Every structure is written in C-alpha cells, then in structure tokens.
Amino acid sequence: MKKILILLVVVLAIQACSTQPEEKHVAIEGVNLSLDPGDDFFRYANSIWYDTAQIPPSQAGVGAYMFMNYPQRIRLQGILDSVAQADSPVGSIGQKVGDFYASGMDTATVNQRGYEPIQPILSSIDGVNSVPALMQFVAEQAKAYNNSIIGFNIGPDDKNSSMNIAHARQTGVGLPTRDYYFNTDQSTKQIQDAYKTYLATLFELTGSTTAEAEKHAALVYNIEKQIAASHRTRVELRDVRANYNKMAVANLDKQQPNIAWSSLLANLGAETDSIDIGQPAYYEKLNQLLKSIPLADWKVYLKAKSISNYADILSKPFVDAEFELSKVLSGQSVQRTRGEVMASMVDNLLGEALGQLYVKKYFPESAKKRMLELVNNFQKAYAKRIDNLEWMSDSTKVQAKEKLAAMRKKIGYPNSWEDYSDVNIQEDKFFENVVSATKARYQDQLSKLGNKVDKTEWFTTPSTVTAYNNPSGNEIVFPAGILQPPYFDYEADDALNYGGIGMVIGHEITHTFDDQGAQFDKDGNVENWWTEEDFEKFRARTQQVIDLYSSFTVLDSVHVKGAMTVGENTADISGVAVAYDAFKMTKQGQDTVKIDGFTPDQRFFLSVARIWRVKMKDEYLRLWINNNSHAPPIWRVNGPLMNTDAFYSAFDIQPGDKMYLPKEDRITIW
C-alpha cells in the first residue's frame, strides 16, 4: 500500500579517548583535483563518481542518503528468502514474516485473482444512498487505511505532549500537493495528463468502457481540484501554531453537519469530545462539497480512491498502471523486482518483526554503544556552542541548554518490540494479509487515544536508512540501517566519521532548535521559552537562510524553495558546525598529519560531501524540489560549507571563487 518515507541518515565512532588506532583509515577516492574546490565542492569531491555512476533502471536515483535503501532492500530480501523457506512455528515472527513475503511473491495467485479482492468494497460503494451512509463507508474503510476524505490519526497533543489525542489533517487528493492541480508549466501538465490516464485505466480495469472510464477520470480529477483549492501549501504547513486547532466535537457538529463529526468519530471507534483539526479550511470545504457535489459523483470518487489505494497489491495490470504514473513523476524506467517490492512491503507493515531478524544479523551491540557515546559527546559540543552565541541572552541560553540536556536518544532499535499477535498471516492470502496488518495497525493507533504517550515508541523501522528528530518527544533517532558507510565506518579515521555521521548527529540535534523545533519546550510542548528579543533575532537569522537558499538554482531555472526547506537547511549549516567543533576535540582534529595527501580538516569536509553523493533523474529531482523539505544533495554540501569558516581555511577559498561569501554574510545560528 502507499507509503512515503522521508528523513535522513547515520552513524559513527566516538570521542578522542576511544578513537580507533591511527593506522586505521579509509582512502578517499574520486576527488577531481583538476577542479577548483571553491567553485563547486560537491563536484570537486564527487564528479568522478557522479559522471560515471549508472542509475539502476528500477530506481530514480543512486548513491548515498535515501538511495541506500535500495541495497538495504536487497539485504532484507536475503533474510526473507531464507525465513520463507524455514518451517517456523505458527504465530512466530518467522512464520508471519516468511508467509507474508511468500504470499506476495506468489504472483501467479495474485494475478489470477485480478480485482476480485476489492469487489466487496466497490459493491459497498454502490450501496451508498445518502451522505451519512457515505461518511460511514469512509470511516469503516479508514480502519484498514483505505483513506479518502478523512485524514485521521492519533498522536501527542502539541500543548500537552504526554497525552495522545485525535487529529484530523487535510487529505483527499491523489497528486503530491495542491500546486500540481494549478500550476500550468509543461512538466506539471504532463503529470496532470498522466494522472488522468491512470485514473481512467483503473476504471477500465474494473469493468468500465473506455468512454465511461475517461468520463469518470475527469469527474474525479475535478473533485480533487476543488478539494486541493482548500489545501495549505507546503510552506504553510510548517507553521506549527497555525496547524494546531483543538476543537470541541459538539461545536464541529454544528459547524459541519454534513461531516457529522460525532457520528464519524463513533464509526471510527474514537471516543473523544475534542479533536485537533490541523487545517480547518479543508474540512470547511469538505462540508460544503458533501452537499454541492451529487452523491453519484462522490461514489465514483470513492471507487477511484479505493482502487488506487489497493492497486499495488492487485494483479499485474493494476501494478503496471500505477507504474506508468510513477514513470512520469520520478523518471524511473523499469519496475522494481517483485522481491524488492515485497521487502519494502514487509518492512512497512511488519517492520519491527523483520527488524529483529535484521539487527540480529547486521547490527552488533558494540555499534549501538559507540553511537550513544558519540551522541553524548555532541550534546556537550552543542552546549558549548550555545554558551558562545553572541546574539542570544543568558536567560534563553539556560532554557536552550535545559532542552538540550533533556533530549532523548534512540539508537539502533527499540528496547521493546511491537506485538503482531493480532495480525493473521496466511501463505496464500496476500491481499488479506495486507488488510490484516493495516487493520491491526489502526487498532494499535486507536488504543492510544486518551492515554499517555509511549515515549519508547519508534516511528521508523530498524532497517531503514534514515534518522529523525521528533519535537513532541524531544528526541533524536538513529536506526540500525544508517549505521554503515559512508556515514560510519569502523575502519575510518575520525575525520571521515565526524564529517559523516557527525554531521547527521549535529543535523538532528539542530532540528530541536530549527524554525519549528524551537517552538517546542524541553517536554515537547508548544510553549514559548524565548525572550521576545531573542526570538526576533532567531527569526532574522532563519530568514537569512531562506534568502540564501532561494538563490540556489537547480535544473537551469528552477530554484530551491528556501521557505519550504529552511528547517533542514538550518540543521545542515549548524550540523556541519557542531560536527567540526566535536572533531577538533579529538586527537586527529588537533593534528595536521596528512592521510592520502589530505589534511584532517580536508578529510572532514570531503566526508561531508561524500555522504550526500547522490545522482538522480531530472524528473525525480523536479519532484524533489516541489515536495521534499530538504535541499537537493548538491546544496546540502555547498550551502553549509559556504557558511563554514574552517572550510575556507582548509581549501584556501578566496574572493572570486563561486562559493565564496564575505565573512559578514556567512550565517551562524547555533
């Protein structure tokens, strides 16, 4: 089923006292010495690799960062192939994971069933005879994450982060964001046309004539466009306070009678007298559209949503239709292998079961210990940087350091594993297995409503190559999947590890203090802990980040969206700065001995460039620019380094070099 995954990276070695023997190092290869490092450091460090790297046909990009999840899925396949052949006891982790994988690999049975698995859902839509019946259908399907017009979830209350409450977010569209429905440039038009073709194909595959299918597709697209008009933009969604609107259900019933919140929540199984409506304009618009759009049209829309939601677990024609749309969006030229698809699906739906098998094979306890020591070291380095901030008052510094000290660190995998006893897995029932897993996930979510937040919960799987900061939990998380080269390498010297995983650690800590994270206190509540004057200075500095990154171009005339990426860019700039400070605390950091012709400082910055060594197709890069909260990889290197004084010294960057910024224009926030 649909899944989007985000975030970033990594791992590393430790403090000076536990640094690896000096003779251990990893050679830095592929540096293009014919280029000027001050003109484009990303190219200087990576161009030899970049110009020869081949993007696998089944992928939209290759290299480090998120694209490391491709070789990860190959690793997971190896585990799954083995466990699927084992004779595991019924109900065991091995049985559930193995049989789930085997059921999806049995494409003969999946193809033979066609769209039979969703026929009961389509029949239920045919039986809808009123708006209340429509909303009841929507709620029942949401319990299996077949979502359409209600974006419902359970999570911490932004104003009381120790308690879980109900949330509702904007939803209802099939394209990535509202802008795809209103932009008129040629590339967006191609995506719009491909999406309409996709919708028409789904209708044809479920029995409509070509003429009917095209008519239905146009109808669905028109409804989605009306919905999209009410959506907030990606930049507007960054406003923490504007996207928190806790409301009484009784008042919502009066304001939005067509949605009928009391009945909707009852049908969702959610007992609550209040709910956080993230984007009120969406639900105000939905309430109107439920009345103005004919019921027959809504039924066509719900069919499109249901077929699309399950397309990737139906027979091959549905999978092919979805892929044709993906080709236009991402530039991916051929479909992923079935094994890779199933590795992703098992990881998504039974992630902590598969994760137990992964860490047993690939993640030693020693790596977890070393990573924890390193993160603790970075907290100390960050505290020193806060002490030295010239723009922040002493009272705000005290609050900032208290928040830093209270930060939770999660490394490798959870202390207790998720229980999948309610998931029923059968080797010959792929569709039903997916539904069982999604229903169990929903019930797990629902059980949290009104209860205390479990601070030990993870929001990614152990095998995923990523890292994240959770502001409501004041925590940073580094899964086992990211604890490998190029981010962390046991054979590497400190310069490479501090420039690698170190930057990522610094990045994640900084999210605690970026434009969004800075609005949460040490307990994870949206609460002001700043003096008014300090926060205005902070906002002025983040505006500098927005302005600088908005000047960076990608794909000729396309610019980085500075306001959308400001949080990640702030974290990159400060992440490099604190990683460098921490590196200078090590023995090698205080040395000048060259390795392979590069000084320790040069190796540090080359490592920063190496961890963002990524090559992607233009289509995917365009998708990235419009939707990803991170700057493209080239600017995750050049942007932070332009603002790092030590980089100028390490590579003798001078006025006239393209990356040169006058010292007074270099940005320091944390």
Secondary structure, DSSP 4 states (H G I P E B T S, - for coil): ---------------GGGPPPTT---------TTS-TTT-HHHHHHHHHHHH----TT-SEEESGGGGHHHHHHHHHHHHHHHHHS-PPTTSHHHHHHHHHHHHH-HHHHHHHTTGGGHHHHHHHHT--SHHHHHHHHHHHHTTT--SS-EEEEEEETTEEEEEEEEEE----SSSSGGGGT--SHHHHHHHHHHHHHHHHHHHHTT--HHHHHHHHHHHHHHHHHHHTTPPPTTGGG-TTTT--EEEHHHHHHH-TTT-HHHHHHHHT---SEEEES-HHHHHHHHHHHHHS-HHHHHHHHHHHHHHHHGGGS-HHHHHHHHHHHHHHH---SPPPHHHHHHHHHHHHSHHHHHHHHHHHH--HHHHHHHHHHHHHHHHHHHHHHHT-SSS-HHHHHHHHHHHHT-EEEEES-SSPPP-TT----TT-HHHHHHHHHHHHHHHHHTTTTSB--TT--SS-TTSS--EEEGGGTEEEEEGGGSSTTT--TTS-HHHHHHTHHHHHHHHHHHTTSTTGGGB-TTS-B---S-HHHHHHHHHHHHHHHHHHHT-EETTTEEP-HHHHHHHHHHHHHHHHHHHHHHTTSTGGG----BTTB-HHHHHHHHHHHTT-EEE-HHHHHHHHHH-SSPPHHHHHHHHHHT-HHHHHHHT--TTSTT---GGGS----
